[in-house]
């Protein structure tokens, strides 16, 4: 038995988006970066993907169901998928949330607590703006939130991250602060998908029990709990490509 995990970030209507250049992020923390366009999804493609899941009778998993699968030997529905959305960008609230709610789907948002603003900003398709806490909390009927650090979601030009540079005590404190805000504090997603074996060890020492990578593939009972797989749903992902992702490994 196995399950698939899908990863999304940002959404745009096709006419509102320049796919030739990265999108500058706007976050409450003093940090500047740009989101690669490959991590976006067009609204019409996302609708088609969710419609496919609904039509084919897919079950959208909760994190508790994942825990029960590993800890209690519970079965998962044959057609099941975990929907994850990283960083809490405004477009998730504007575009993805209404569709998920209409279909009765469940999803997970990996939250960088220090990125959330105190006041809601106007939506700007030319920037990747992170939600306010109020916007995020309005989605609680669909989304549960998990840990994506408080202030350690930053990367350096040498390919490492602030999470890796932090001391163990700094990491523990940062994860604890975010954990006090999110619904599921012991479930984590690696910032930018960057990690090494020592990071896995440090997460375990910090009380994280499950961690999601950006490495594609299905998850089985043998998959290490701190190196769970996720498939990125990329820009212009066709419905045939999407089917291939969600159907892979379903008979295992």
ABEGO torsion letter per residue (X at the ends): XBBBBBBBABBBBAAABBAABBBBBBBABBBBBBBBAAABBBAAAAAAAAAAAAAAGBBBBBAAAAAAAAAAGBBBBABBBBBBBBGGBAAAAAAAAAAAAAAGBBBBBBBBAAABBABBBBBBAABBBBBBAAAAAAAAAABBBBBAEAAABBBBAAGBBAAAABBAAAAAAAAAAAAAABABAABBBBBGGBBBAAAAAAAAAAGBABBBBABBEBBBAABBAAABBBBBBBBGBBAAAAAAAAABGAAX
